Amino acid sequence: MPTLDANYWENRYHDHNTPWDIGYPSPPLVHYLQQHTEPADRILIPGAGHAYEAVWLHQQGYRNVFVCDWAPSAFEILEAKAPDFPKAQLLVEDFFALDLEVDLILEQTFFCAIDPGRREDYARQACKLLRPGGKLAGLLFTHPLERGGPPFGGREADYRSLFEKYFDVLQLAPAADSIKPRAGNEVFLEVQRRSQGR
Ligand SMILES: C[S@@+](CC[C@H](N)C(=O)[O-])C[C@H]1O[C@@H](n2cnc3c(N)ncnc32)[C@H](O)[C@@H]1O
């Protein structure tokens, strides 16, 4: 497996080797946002890449959206499409070192991009970044983890065991409205930070 550091991802953007990039806001995420969020909400998109969902949220009047990606080129598209997106909310940083508090973390092809050995760190850090009662929601691939990656997959049951340690699991089921190439290969996850403890 290559070392999945910031250089690795930056090179993928430079080489235009970005097969994960669907080119528009992900329908399952847009549907979720339409039903579960308000424009005042503080929303973090980690490993955001070209961040089409952040552009969409900005266009809907959300002003407390934070995007995080440690590849410096990642936000070029976002900055072109939403030039007045606040610069202070473009976090060119390591997700695992972030320190802020949000209502919602939106997941799409970031969890699958990290070394699977860091999944526990991901769950712990997501929990730390959320206010009590805050939620993590998004999509996780379900192809066999043994196939390697990125993108790394996994079993729904293993995702449940991982996230149950830190969160109440509100939804974890095959996604109903996946884009065609991902249909049958992803679950929709919605988990909530407990009010007490981390
Ligand atoms: C597979 S891409 C997904 C991009 C975007 N979510 C999408 O769906 O188009 C994974 C992204 O996560 C970023 N990334 C990986 N590890 C990171 C870390 N520890 N902190 C911040 N960004 C990270 C990479 O730079 C890359 O842009």
The ligand as an SDF file (V2000), in Angstrom:
LIG
                    3D

 27 29  0  0  0  0  0  0  0  0999 V2000
  -10.8110    9.8790   -2.1800 C   0  0  0  0  0  0  0  0  0  0  0  0
  -10.6130   11.5920   -1.9380 S   0  0  0  0  0  0  0  0  0  0  0  0
  -12.3000   12.1240   -1.6740 C   0  0  0  0  0  0  0  0  0  0  0  0
  -12.5560   13.5880   -1.9350 C   0  0  0  0  0  0  0  0  0  0  0  0
  -14.0230   14.0090   -1.7700 C   0  0  0  0  0  0  0  0  0  0  0  0
  -14.5690   13.6110   -0.4940 N   0  0  0  0  0  0  0  0  0  0  0  0
  -14.8720   13.4640   -2.8820 C   0  0  0  0  0  0  0  0  0  0  0  0
  -15.7700   12.6370   -2.6110 O   0  0  0  0  0  0  0  0  0  0  0  0
  -14.6690   13.8590   -4.0390 O   0  0  0  0  0  0  0  0  0  0  0  0
   -9.9510   11.6280   -0.2860 C   0  0  0  0  0  0  0  0  0  0  0  0
   -9.5430   13.0130    0.1420 C   0  0  0  0  0  0  0  0  0  0  0  0
   -9.1850   12.9760    1.5150 O   0  0  0  0  0  0  0  0  0  0  0  0
   -8.0460   13.7920    1.7070 C   0  0  0  0  0  0  0  0  0  0  0  0
   -7.3680   13.3060    2.9230 N   0  0  0  0  0  0  0  0  0  0  0  0
   -6.8830   12.0670    3.1380 C   0  0  0  0  0  0  0  0  0  0  0  0
   -6.3950   11.9720    4.3900 N   0  0  0  0  0  0  0  0  0  0  0  0
   -6.5680   13.1920    4.9710 C   0  0  0  0  0  0  0  0  0  0  0  0
   -6.2860   13.7080    6.2640 C   0  0  0  0  0  0  0  0  0  0  0  0
   -5.7210   12.9590    7.2240 N   0  0  0  0  0  0  0  0  0  0  0  0
   -6.6370   14.9810    6.5290 N   0  0  0  0  0  0  0  0  0  0  0  0
   -7.2190   15.7620    5.5760 C   0  0  0  0  0  0  0  0  0  0  0  0
   -7.5070   15.3160    4.3340 N   0  0  0  0  0  0  0  0  0  0  0  0
   -7.1950   14.0420    4.0410 C   0  0  0  0  0  0  0  0  0  0  0  0
   -7.2430   13.6380    0.4380 C   0  0  0  0  0  0  0  0  0  0  0  0
   -6.3560   14.7040    0.2430 O   0  0  0  0  0  0  0  0  0  0  0  0
   -8.3500   13.5670   -0.6150 C   0  0  0  0  0  0  0  0  0  0  0  0
   -8.6800   14.8320   -1.1220 O   0  0  0  0  0  0  0  0  0  0  0  0
  1  2  1  0
  2  3  1  0
  2 10  1  0
  3  4  1  0
  4  5  1  0
  5  6  1  0
  5  7  1  0
  7  8  2  0
  7  9  1  0
 10 11  1  0
 11 12  1  0
 11 26  1  0
 12 13  1  0
 13 14  1  0
 13 24  1  0
 14 15  1  0
 14 23  1  0
 15 16  2  0
 16 17  1  0
 17 18  1  0
 17 23  2  0
 18 19  1  0
 18 20  2  0
 20 21  1  0
 21 22  2  0
 22 23  1  0
 24 25  1  0
 24 26  1  0
 26 27  1  0
M  CHG  2   2   1   9  -1
M  END
$$$$
